[in-house]
Amino acid sequence: FSVKELHGIFPWLVESIFGSLDGIIVGWNLRCLQGRTNPTEYSVALDFLDPSGPMMKLVYKLQAEEYRYDFPVSYLPGPVKASIQEQVLPECSLYHNKVQFPSSGGLGLHLALNPFEYYMFYFAISLITQKNSPATYHVSPSNSAYFILVDTYLKCFLPTEGSVLPPPSSNPGGAIPSPTPRSPAVPFTSYGMHHTSLLKRHIAHQPSVNADPASQEIWRSETLLQIFVEMWLHHYSLEMYQKMQSPHVKLEVLHYRLSISSKHHGSPAQSSYQALHAYQESFKPTEEHVLVVRLLVKHLHAFSNSLKPEPLSPSAHSHSASPLEEFKRVVIPRFVQEKLYIFLQHCFGHWPLDASFRAVLEMWLSYLQPWRYAPEKPPQSAEPLPRSVSEKWAVFIQDNLLMYTKLFVGFLNRALRTDLVSPKNALMVFRVAKVFAQPNLAEMILKGEQLFLEPELVMPHRQHRLFMTPTLGGSFFSSWPPTITDASFKVKSHVYSLEGQDFQYKQMFGTEVRNLVLKLAQLICQAQQTAKSISDHSTETTASQSFFSWFRFTPSEMNGSYTGNDLDEVGQDSIKKTDEYLEKALEYLCQIFKLNEAQLTQMMMKCGTAEDENRKKQLPDCIESEDGLILTPLGRYQIMNGLRRFEVHYQGDTELQPIRSYENATLVRLLFRLSSALNERFAAQMDVLCSREDFVGRFCRYHLTNPHLIRRIRYSPRVKERTSQNWGPRISLRFLASYRTLVSLLMIYFIASWFYVGPVGCTFIILMGYFLYAVIMTFFFEGWKPHEH
């Protein structure tokens, strides 16, 4: 087809593939397309959308003619959309010279994009817009066509070896010029000093454009990365977005808004403020979204680590470094670091407290370990040992200090609120502890903290504007003190640029975080004890599932049943794995924070004393006071999550306790009236019998009195008020109202009738059996000493 015809169908074709921006048209549904279920469609889609396939050839064919396509601003991420609609241009160079105002009767602001940008915008944003696609829960995200295409595009346009391949066309040509912007109706204010494109700088300094093909095609690499980062990592709240900007730019934006407001509205900038907050969005990233971002992070580490070693001569470096090599040097700090930190912070604070957080955790750990994606590989050995982190990564750790320290504290706060008895949660704690316990890593993080905590001194005028303020009561007219080191300045610049000048830093190896680690260690010990008790309970439950256990009358029926845990369903293997994870995690935490063995021993002993005499169950964490036991926050957490509980027993009058589910309510009331009448009629006789010192007295005292209740009544007038007035010897018939007792009596009657004993004989057998049982129990509990009588 001719280029003019292709130009007309190109937007329709892109929307047919990736779906519409409003999510109504699903398109090819690449996120649910897998080779295992749809092999033909899967292979055709990958071939068609391949970097060297027909779709990309169409893109480059239209690119050569400098066509432009409109992308609505209303479908951009919330903070960017609000900024552009407020006529404040974001700092990303991706939007510069592209914002177009609507003509008369237009629908709204839009971006004028070239074909490559238009294609990649739709490709990237389809991960966000197509959330309600059918059958997504049956698909493994890492095996979908979308995931494979992301990996393919990253390998093509951000190659770890060689240079970017030229576009598949007969006329490669030079760099595509930027679109000529229309003159905007209202001037735009820029968010800070945005970075100029690497491409333009290198073309301006090179004598021949054709000398280095990478200088022509680096614009694709830069554009691809900017689009991916803007679409996938820019959905945090507008408040966070503005927090990332420097105070100087905030002041500039404020002056601009006040001037616009007074010029056009004649009122304060209240409407502008309301408009900004109207575009805050509730961003809930999916697990698939996080997995794709992790793929991006891993590839960028490999891409930046493939940088060639710098030559010894600086002059040689300035003339020989290609644009792609310089792009590798700045790709993470300039394009990814800031937005990924905010994205992770958002996930740590808003992700549900369940096992799906594992995807966010692994993405975070992948970013923290760039050495895993370095070209050099560790030597293969029979037993893999933890490799020491090289000192060359100290610069990366210092430049990303908050990624290590503040997010670690955020993970600690999450771990303290999760059920560590669950194998999946225990695995997450183990993974984090194992990563931070790598040899030499904790020392380098501590060194970065020390650089940040160095006394802040006045900076020379050549350094960052955030530090151009007098400190410690000094003034601008005082003499210059010694300047701070470059390493310390970089760490401070990193922290303050992400969190602001008034940020109160919490030391990872400080007292406060160390106390959190000790709480986590205590929780790990308690989780180990709980897993053991669950394992023992499961064994007992399995062994006691027999026919005769139905007739057993135990106190557990009077006080509730076992609460249970997810380990009851997954078996003993998972309990063993949980114990292994927690034990190794505790060992790693001791290595990282140099925990004292005496502290851990005391902590484990404290956990052990919380168990009852049978060492089966544990009480919630409590503090003893004058008013009794008081729950700690940890104890409340344990009760709410079913990890611990108090064994509540009825300690009042057994005749007045609530009617149980295994009792006949009518019989309970009738027998209570009967026993009350008997007790009232024969109270004096029972007192005389119980006061005797022979066998009859012991027999009556055991069966007609409750010694525990009498002792409590004697020393507690409150209990005496709540119990019946006749708390002395009495007859209790309530046991006859139990369904088990009734069934047992019926079975005895049926057996007796089989032998023709008759009702009278059966009753006599029952009474004699109960009398023998009572005599045996009297001897067992009261004791019988014949030499005294």
C-alpha positions in Angstrom: 0.0 0.0 0.0 1.0 3.6 -0.4 2.2 5.5 2.6 -0.9 7.7 2.5 -3.2 4.7 2.8 -1.0 3.2 5.5 -1.2 6.5 7.4 -5.0 6.3 7.5 -5.2 2.7 8.8 -2.3 2.9 11.2 -4.3 4.2 14.3 -7.0 1.6 13.6 -4.5 -1.2 13.4 -2.8 -0.2 16.6 -6.1 -0.1 18.5 -7.1 -3.4 17.0 -4.0 -5.0 18.3 -3.6 -3.5 21.8 -7.2 -2.5 22.5 -8.8 0.9 23.0 -7.6 3.3 25.7 -10.9 3.1 27.5 -10.6 -0.7 27.8 -13.8 -1.4 25.8 -12.0 -3.0 22.9 -9.8 -5.8 24.1 -7.8 -6.3 20.9 -5.6 -9.3 20.5 -5.4 -9.7 24.3 -1.7 -10.3 24.3 -1.6 -10.6 28.1 -3.7 -13.8 27.9 -2.2 -15.3 24.8 0.1 -18.3 25.5 1.9 -20.8 23.3 0.6 -23.7 25.4 -3.0 -22.9 24.9 -3.0 -21.1 21.5 0.2 -22.0 19.7 -0.8 -20.8 16.2 -2.0 -17.3 17.3 0.9 -17.0 19.7 3.6 -17.6 17.1 1.8 -15.4 14.5 1.4 -12.5 17.0 5.1 -12.6 18.0 6.3 -12.8 14.4 4.0 -9.9 13.4 5.0 -7.6 16.3 8.7 -8.6 16.3 11.2 -5.7 16.1 12.1 -6.8 12.6 8.5 -7.9 11.7 5.9 -6.3 9.5 4.4 -4.0 12.1 7.8 -2.4 12.8 8.5 -2.0 9.1 5.2 -0.1 8.8 6.2 2.1 11.8 9.5 3.0 10.1 7.9 3.5 6.8 5.5 6.1 8.3 8.4 7.5 10.4 10.3 8.5 7.3 7.4 10.7 6.2 7.2 12.5 9.6 3.5 11.7 10.2 2.1 12.6 13.6 -0.7 11.0 15.5 -2.8 12.4 18.4 -2.7 10.7 21.8 -5.3 12.1 24.3 -3.7 13.6 27.4 -6.7 12.4 29.4 -5.4 8.8 29.2 -2.0 9.6 30.6 -1.1 8.7 34.3 -3.0 10.9 36.8 -0.1 13.2 37.9 1.1 13.8 34.4 -2.4 14.5 33.1 -3.1 16.9 36.0 0.2 18.7 35.4 -0.4 19.2 31.7 -4.0 20.3 32.2 -2.6 22.8 34.7 -0.3 24.0 32.0 2.8 22.9 33.9 5.0 20.6 31.7 6.4 17.5 33.4 10.2 17.3 33.7 10.4 14.3 31.4 11.7 15.3 27.9 9.2 12.8 26.4 6.4 15.4 26.6 8.4 18.4 25.4 7.3 20.0 22.1 4.4 17.5 21.8 1.5 19.0 23.7 -1.1 20.3 21.3 -4.1 22.5 22.2 -7.5 21.6 20.7 -8.7 23.5 17.7 -12.2 25.1 17.7 -14.6 22.3 18.7 -11.8 19.9 19.7 -12.2 17.3 22.5 -9.2 18.3 24.6 -5.4 18.4 25.0 -3.4 15.7 23.1 0.1 14.8 22.3 1.4 14.8 18.7 3.5 11.6 18.5 5.5 10.1 15.7 4.6 6.6 14.7 7.2 4.9 16.9 6.1 6.8 20.0 2.4 6.2 19.2 3.0 2.5 18.8 5.0 2.2 22.0 2.5 4.4 24.0 -0.3 2.0 23.1 1.9 -1.1 23.8 3.0 0.1 27.2 -0.4 1.5 28.4 -2.2 -1.7 27.5 -0.7 -3.3 30.6 -2.6 -0.7 32.7 -5.9 -0.3 30.8 -6.7 -3.9 30.0 -7.2 -4.9 33.6 -10.6 -6.7 33.2 -9.6 -9.0 30.4 -11.3 -12.4 30.5 -9.5 -15.5 31.8 -6.5 -13.6 33.1 -6.5 -15.6 36.3 -5.8 -18.8 34.3 -2.7 -17.4 32.6 0.9 -17.3 33.9 2.0 -13.8 33.2 5.7 -14.7 32.6 4.6 -17.0 29.7 2.2 -14.6 27.9 2.9 -13.0 24.5 3.0 -9.6 26.1 5.7 -10.5 28.6 7.8 -12.1 25.8 7.4 -9.0 23.6 8.5 -6.7 26.4 11.6 -8.9 26.8 12.2 -8.9 23.0 11.9 -5.1 22.7 14.3 -4.5 25.6 16.9 -6.9 24.2 16.6 -5.2 20.7 16.6 -1.5 21.7 18.7 -1.8 24.9 21.3 -4.4 23.8 23.9 -5.7 26.2 26.2 -6.6 23.3 26.8 -4.6 20.2 24.7 -1.7 19.1 21.1 -1.1 18.3 20.1 -2.6 14.9 19.2 -0.1 12.2 15.5 0.0 11.2 14.6 -2.6 8.5 14.1 -0.2 5.6 15.9 0.5 2.3 16.8 4.0 3.3 18.1 4.1 6.9 18.4 7.9 6.8 19.5 10.0 9.7 17.8 10.8 13.0 14.2 11.6 12.9 13.7 15.2 13.7 11.5 16.3 16.6 8.0 17.3 15.6 7.5 21.0 15.1 5.3 22.2 17.9 2.3 24.4 17.3 2.4 27.6 19.2 0.5 27.0 22.5 -2.3 29.3 23.5 -0.9 29.5 27.1 2.8 29.2 27.9 4.0 26.2 29.8 6.1 26.2 33.0 8.6 23.4 33.2 9.1 21.1 36.2 12.8 21.6 36.8 15.7 21.4 34.4 14.9 18.5 32.2 17.7 16.5 30.6 18.3 17.1 26.9 18.4 14.1 24.6 21.6 12.3 24.4 21.1 12.0 20.6 21.1 15.7 19.9 24.2 16.3 21.9 26.2 13.6 20.1 25.1 14.5 16.6 26.1 18.1 17.3 29.6 17.1 18.2 30.2 14.3 15.7 31.7 15.3 12.3 29.7 12.6 10.4 26.4 11.2 11.4 27.0 8.0 9.5 30.2 7.3 11.4 28.3 5.7 14.3 25.0 4.0 13.6 24.2 4.1 17.3 24.1 7.9 17.2 21.2 7.6 14.7 19.2 5.0 16.6 19.7 5.8 20.2 16.6 7.9 20.1 14.6 4.7 19.9 16.3 3.3 23.0 15.7 6.5 24.9 12.1 6.8 23.8 11.3 3.2 24.6 12.7 3.5 28.1 11.0 6.8 28.8 7.6 5.4 27.7 7.9 2.3 29.7 9.0 4.2 32.9 6.3 6.9 32.4 3.5 4.4 31.8 4.4 1.7 34.4 6.1 3.7 37.2 4.2 7.0 37.2 0.9 6.1 38.7 1.6 7.2 42.2 -0.4 10.1 43.8 -0.1 13.7 42.7 1.2 14.5 46.2 4.1 12.1 45.8 4.7 13.5 42.3 5.0 17.0 43.6 7.1 15.8 46.5 9.8 14.7 44.1 10.3 18.2 42.7 12.8 20.6 44.2 11.6 23.5 46.4 12.9 25.9 43.8 10.6 24.5 41.2 7.7 24.4 43.6 8.1 28.1 44.3 8.3 28.8 40.5 5.1 26.9 39.9 3.4 28.7 42.8 4.3 32.1 41.4 3.1 31.0 37.9 -0.2 29.8 39.2 -0.8 32.9 41.2 0.0 35.1 38.2 -2.3 33.1 36.0 -5.1 33.1 38.6 -4.9 36.8 39.2 -4.8 37.5 35.5 -7.7 35.4 34.3 -9.8 34.9 37.4 -9.0 37.7 39.8 -9.1 35.3 42.7 -6.7 33.2 44.7 -5.4 30.0 43.2 -8.0 27.9 45.0 -9.5 26.6 41.8 -6.1 25.5 40.7 -5.5 23.7 43.9 -8.9 21.9 43.6 -8.1 20.9 40.0 -4.8 19.4 41.0 -6.4 17.2 43.7 -9.3 16.2 41.4 -6.9 14.1 39.3 -5.4 12.1 42.1 -5.9 8.4 41.3 -6.3 5.3 43.3 -3.5 3.2 41.8 -3.5 -0.5 42.6 -0.8 -2.3 40.5 -1.5 -5.9 39.7 0.9 -8.8 40.2 1.4 -9.0 36.4 2.3 -5.3 36.3 4.9 -5.8 39.0 6.4 -8.8 37.2 6.8 -6.8 34.0 8.5 -4.0 36.0 10.9 -6.6 37.5 11.8 -7.8 34.0 12.6 -4.1 33.1 14.7 -3.7 36.2 16.7 -6.9 35.6 17.3 -6.0 32.0 18.5 -2.5 32.9 21.0 -3.9 35.3 22.4 -6.1 32.6 22.3 -3.2 30.2 24.2 -0.8 32.4 26.6 -3.5 33.6 27.6 -4.2 30.0 29.3 -0.8 29.9 32.8 -1.1 28.5 35.7 -0.2 30.9 36.7 3.4 30.9 40.0 4.1 29.1 42.9 5.4 31.2 43.1 8.7 29.3 40.1 11.0 29.9 40.6 12.7 26.5 40.4 9.4 24.7 37.2 8.7 26.6 35.6 11.9 25.5 36.2 11.2 21.8 35.6 7.5 21.7 32.6 6.9 23.9 29.5 6.2 21.7 26.0 7.5 22.6 24.9 4.0 23.6 27.8 3.7 26.1 26.9 7.0 27.7 23.3 6.0 27.8 24.3 2.8 29.7 26.1 5.0 32.2 23.1 7.2 33.1 20.2 4.9 32.4 19.4 3.9 36.0 20.1 7.1 37.9 18.5 9.4 35.4 15.5 7.5 34.1 14.5 4.8 36.7 15.8 5.4 40.2 13.5 8.2 41.4 10.3 6.8 40.0 11.0 3.2 41.0 11.7 4.3 44.6 8.3 6.0 44.8 6.6 3.0 43.1 8.1 0.6 45.6 7.2 2.8 48.5 3.6 2.9 47.3 3.5 -0.9 47.0 5.1 -1.4 50.5 2.5 0.9 52.0 -0.7 -0.2 50.1 -0.2 -3.9 49.1 -2.4 -6.4 51.0 -0.8 -8.4 53.8 -0.8 -11.7 51.9 1.5 -13.9 49.9 1.0 -11.9 46.7 3.5 -9.4 48.0 6.2 -11.8 47.0 6.2 -10.3 43.5 6.9 -6.8 44.9 9.6 -8.3 47.2 11.4 -10.0 44.4 11.4 -6.9 42.2 12.9 -4.9 45.1 15.5 -7.5 45.8 16.4 -7.6 42.1 17.1 -3.9 42.1 19.2 -4.2 45.2 21.5 -6.7 43.7 23.0 -5.4 40.4 26.0 -7.7 40.9 23.7 -10.7 40.0 23.4 -9.3 36.4 27.1 -8.4 36.0 29.0 -10.2 33.2 31.3 -12.0 35.5 29.9 -15.2 36.9 30.8 -16.8 40.2 33.0 -19.9 40.1 31.0 -23.1 40.0 31.5 -25.3 43.1 29.8 -28.3 44.6 28.5 -26.3 47.6 27.4 -22.8 46.6 28.7 -20.3 49.1 27.5 -16.7 49.6 29.7 -14.5 47.4 31.1 -11.4 49.0 29.8 -8.2 47.5 32.6 -6.4 45.8 33.7 -2.9 46.9 33.1 -1.6 43.4 29.3 -1.7 44.2 29.7 0.7 47.1 29.0 3.7 44.8 25.7 2.1 43.7 24.7 1.4 47.3 25.4 5.0 48.3 23.5 6.4 45.4 20.5 4.2 46.3 20.8 4.3 50.1 17.0 4.8 50.7 16.3 1.7 48.6 18.2 -0.3 51.1 17.5 1.4 54.4 14.0 2.9 54.3 12.4 0.2 52.3 14.0 -2.4 54.7 12.3 -0.6 57.6 9.1 -0.7 55.6 9.4 -4.4 55.2 10.1 -4.9 58.9 6.8 -3.1 59.7 5.0 -5.4 57.2 6.6 -8.6 58.6 5.6 -7.7 62.1 2.0 -7.6 61.0 1.9 -10.9 59.1 1.4 -14.5 60.2 4.9 -15.9 60.1 3.5 -19.4 60.7 2.4 -19.4 57.1 5.2 -20.9 54.9 4.8 -18.2 52.2 5.3 -15.4 54.7 8.2 -17.2 56.4 9.8 -17.6 52.9 9.6 -13.8 52.3 11.3 -13.0 55.6 14.0 -15.6 54.8 14.6 -14.1 51.3 15.1 -10.6 52.6 17.4 -11.7 55.5 19.4 -13.8 53.1 20.0 -10.9 50.6 21.0 -8.4 53.3 23.2 -11.0 55.0 25.5 -11.3 51.9 29.1 -10.7 53.1 30.2 -7.1 53.0 26.8 -5.7 52.1 25.8 -4.6 55.6 29.2 -2.9 56.1 28.7 -0.9 52.8 25.2 0.2 53.8 26.5 1.3 57.2 29.3 3.3 55.4 26.6 5.0 53.3 24.7 5.9 56.4 27.8 7.4 58.0 28.5 9.5 54.9 24.9 10.8 55.1 25.2 11.6 58.8 28.4 13.6 58.4 27.9 17.2 59.7 26.3 19.2 56.9 28.5 22.2 56.0 28.0 25.1 53.7 28.6 24.3 50.1 30.6 26.3 47.6 28.5 28.0 44.9 29.3 25.3 42.4 27.3 22.6 44.3 23.6 21.8 44.6 21.2 24.5 45.5 19.6 22.4 48.2 22.6 22.9 50.3 23.0 26.7 49.8 21.6 27.5 53.2 23.4 28.5 56.4 23.4 25.8 59.0 24.1 25.5 62.8 23.4 29.2 63.3 26.0 30.4 60.8 25.4 33.1 58.2 26.4 33.7 54.6 29.0 36.3 55.7 30.9 33.9 57.9 34.1 32.3 56.7 33.9 29.1 54.6 34.4 25.9 56.6 36.1 22.9 55.0 33.8 21.5 52.2 32.1 18.1 52.5 33.5 15.1 50.6 32.1 14.3 47.2 30.8 10.8 48.4 29.0 12.4 51.3 27.5 15.1 49.0 26.2 12.4 46.6 24.5 10.5 49.4 22.9 13.6 50.8 21.8 14.7 47.4 20.2 11.3 46.8 18.3 11.3 50.1 17.1 15.0 49.9 16.1 14.8 46.3 13.8 11.8 47.0 12.4 12.9 50.4 12.9 16.6 50.6 15.1 18.9 52.7 13.2 18.4 55.9 13.4 14.6 55.8 14.1 12.9 59.2 16.3 9.9 58.4 15.9 6.7 60.4 19.1 4.8 60.6 19.0 1.2 59.6 21.6 0.3 62.2 20.2 2.7 64.8 18.5 1.8 68.1 14.9 2.2 66.8 15.3 -0.2 63.9 17.3 -2.6 66.0 14.4 -2.8 68.4 12.1 -3.6 65.5 14.5 -6.4 64.5 14.4 -7.7 68.1 10.6 -7.7 67.9 10.7 -9.6 64.6 13.2 -12.1 66.2 10.8 -12.6 69.1 7.9 -13.1 66.6 10.0 -15.6 64.7 10.6 -17.6 67.9 6.9 -17.5 68.8 6.0 -18.6 65.2 8.3 -21.6 65.5 6.7 -22.6 68.8 3.2 -22.1 67.2 4.2 -24.2 64.2 5.4 -27.0 66.6 2.2 -26.9 68.6 0.1 -27.0 65.4 2.2 -30.0 64.2 1.6 -31.8 67.6 -2.1 -31.0 67.5 -2.5 -32.3 63.9 -0.8 -35.6 65.0 -3.1 -35.9 68.0 -6.2 -35.1 66.0 -5.3 -37.8 63.4 -4.6 -40.4 66.1 -7.9 -39.7 68.0 -10.2 -40.0 65.0 -11.9 -43.3 66.2 -15.4 -44.4 67.1 -15.0 -44.4 70.8 -13.6 -40.8 70.8 -17.2 -39.7 70.1 -18.1 -40.7 73.7 -15.3 -38.8 75.4 -16.4 -35.8 77.4 -13.5 -33.3 77.5 -13.2 -29.8 78.9 -12.3 -28.5 75.4 -16.0 -28.8 74.5 -16.8 -26.4 77.3 -14.3 -23.8 76.2 -14.4 -23.6 72.4 -12.3 -25.5 69.9 -9.0 -25.2 68.2 -8.7 -22.2 66.0 -6.4 -23.8 63.4 -4.1 -22.4 60.8 -3.3 -22.8 57.1 -0.7 -25.4 58.0 -3.4 -27.8 59.0 -4.3 -28.1 55.3 -0.8 -28.3 53.7 0.7 -31.0 55.9 3.9 -31.7 57.8 6.3 -30.9 55.0 5.2 -27.3 54.9 5.6 -27.1 58.7 9.1 -28.4 58.4 9.9 -25.9 55.6 8.4 -23.0 57.7 10.7 -24.0 60.6 13.7 -24.1 58.3 12.9 -20.7 56.8 12.4 -19.1 60.2 15.5 -20.6 61.7 17.7 -19.4 58.8 16.1 -16.0 58.8 16.9 -15.6 62.5 20.5 -16.7 61.8 20.8 -14.1 59.0 19.3 -11.3 61.1 21.9 -12.1 63.8 24.6 -11.7 61.3 23.3 -8.5 59.9 22.7 -6.7 63.1 25.3 -8.4 65.3 22.6 -9.7 67.7 23.9 -11.1 71.0 23.4 -14.8 71.6 22.4 -14.1 75.2 19.6 -11.8 74.0 18.3 -14.5 71.7 18.5 -17.2 74.4 16.6 -15.0 76.9 14.0 -14.3 74.2 13.5 -18.0 73.4 13.2 -18.8 77.1 10.6 -16.1 77.4 8.7 -17.7 74.5 9.1 -21.1 76.2 7.6 -19.9 79.5 4.5 -18.6 77.7 3.6 -22.2 77.1 1.3 -24.1 79.5 2.4 -27.1 81.6 1.6 -29.5 78.7 3.7 -27.4 76.3 0.9 -27.5 73.8 -0.4 -24.0 73.6 0.9 -20.5 74.3 -0.7 -17.5 75.9 -0.8 -14.2 74.1 2.0 -11.7 74.9 1.0 -10.0 78.1 2.4 -7.7 80.9 1.5 -8.5 84.6 0.1 -5.6 86.5 -1.9 -5.0 89.7 -5.1 -5.5 87.7 -3.9 -8.7 86.2 -2.6 -9.5 82.7 -2.6 -6.6 80.2 -2.3 -7.4 76.5 0.6 -5.8 74.6 0.2 -4.7 70.9 1.9 -8.0 69.9 -0.6 -9.9 72.1 -3.6 -8.1 70.5 -2.1 -8.9 67.0 -1.8 -12.6 68.0 -5.4 -12.8 69.2 -6.8 -11.1 66.1 -4.9 -13.4 63.8 -5.7 -16.6 65.7 -2.1 -17.2 66.6 -2.6 -17.3 70.4 -5.6 -17.3 72.7 -6.5 -17.4 76.4 -7.9 -20.7 77.7 -11.2 -19.4 79.1 -12.8 -21.7 81.6 -16.1 -21.2 83.4 -15.2 -20.6 87.0 -18.6 -19.9 88.5 -21.4 -22.2 89.8 -21.6 -25.2 87.5 -25.4 -25.3 87.9 -25.8 -21.8 86.6 -23.5 -21.9 83.6 -25.1 -21.3 80.1 -26.8 -24.2 78.4 -24.4 -26.0 76.1 -25.0 -27.1 72.5 -24.6 -30.8 73.5 -27.3 -30.5 76.3 -31.1 -30.7 76.1 -32.4 -27.3 77.2 -35.7 -28.7 78.6 -34.0 -31.4 80.6 -31.4 -28.8 82.0 -34.2 -26.7 83.4 -36.3 -29.6 84.8 -33.3 -31.2 86.4 -32.2 -27.9 87.9 -35.6 -27.5 89.5 -35.5 -31.1 90.8 -32.0 -30.7 92.2 -32.9 -27.4 93.8 -35.8 -29.0 95.6 -33.7 -31.9 96.8 -31.0 -29.6 98.0 -33.5 -27.4 99.9 -35.1 -30.4 101.4 -32.0 -32.3 102.5 -29.5 -29.5 103.1 -29.1 -30.2 106.8 -28.6 -33.9 106.3 -25.9 -33.3 103.6 -24.1 -30.9 105.9 -24.0 -33.6 108.6 -22.8 -36.3 106.2 -20.0 -34.0 104.8 -18.8 -33.2 108.3 -18.0 -36.8 109.1 -14.4 -38.0 109.0 -15.1 -41.6 107.9 -15.5 -43.0 104.4 -19.1 -41.8 104.1 -17.9 -38.2 104.9 -15.2 -38.4 102.3 -17.6 -39.9 99.8 -20.1 -37.1 100.3 -17.5 -34.3 100.3 -16.2 -35.4 96.9 -19.5 -35.8 95.2 -21.6 -33.2 96.9 -19.2 -30.2 97.1 -17.0 -28.3 94.7 -13.8 -27.6 96.7 -12.3 -25.2 94.1 -15.5 -23.1 94.1 -15.7 -23.1 97.9 -12.1 -21.9 98.1 -12.8 -19.0 95.7 -16.0 -18.0 97.4 -14.3 -18.0 100.8 -11.7 -15.5 99.7 -13.7 -13.5 97.1 -16.9 -11.9 98.1 -17.6 -10.9 94.5 -17.8 -14.5 93.5 -20.0 -15.3 96.5 -22.5 -12.6 95.3 -22.6 -14.1 91.8 -23.2 -17.7 92.9 -26.2 -19.3 94.4 -26.8 -18.7 98.1 -26.6 -22.4 98.8 -23.0 -23.0 97.9 -22.5 -25.9 100.4 -23.1 -29.6 99.8 -25.7 -30.2 97.2 -26.9 -32.7 94.6 -26.2 -32.0 90.9 -28.2 -33.8 88.2 -27.3 -31.7 85.2 -25.0 -34.4 83.7 -28.2 -36.3 82.9 -29.2 -33.6 80.4 -26.2 -34.3 78.1 -27.1 -36.0 74.8 -24.1 -38.3 75.3 -25.4 -39.4 78.7 -28.9 -40.0 77.2 -27.5 -42.0 74.3 -25.4 -44.0 76.7 -28.4 -44.8 78.9 -30.4 -45.8 75.9 -27.7 -48.2 74.7 -27.5 -49.7 78.2 -31.2 -50.2 78.2 -31.1 -51.9 74.7 -28.3 -54.2 75.8 -30.1 -55.0 79.1 -33.4 -55.7 77.2 -31.5 -58.1 74.9 -30.7 -60.2 78.0 -34.2 -59.9 79.4 -33.1 -58.0 82.5 -36.0 -55.6 82.4 -36.3 -51.9 83.3 -35.9 -52.4 87.0 -32.9 -54.6 86.7 -31.3 -52.3 84.2 -31.8 -49.3 86.6 -30.2 -51.3 89.4 -27.2 -52.2 87.2 -26.8 -48.5 86.3 -27.0 -47.4 89.9 -24.5 -50.0 91.1 -22.1 -49.1 88.3 -22.3 -45.5 89.2 -21.8 -46.3 92.9 -18.7 -48.4 92.1 -17.3 -45.5 90.0 -18.0 -43.1 92.8 -16.2 -45.2 95.4 -13.2 -45.6 93.1 -13.0 -41.9 92.5 -13.3 -41.2 96.2 -10.4 -43.5 96.9 -8.4 -41.9 94.1 -8.9 -38.2 95.0 -9.8 -38.2 98.7 -7.6 -41.1 99.7 -8.5 -43.9 102.2 -6.4 -44.6 105.3 -7.8 -47.6 107.1 -5.3 -47.5 110.0 -6.8 -44.2 111.1 -10.4 -45.5 111.3 
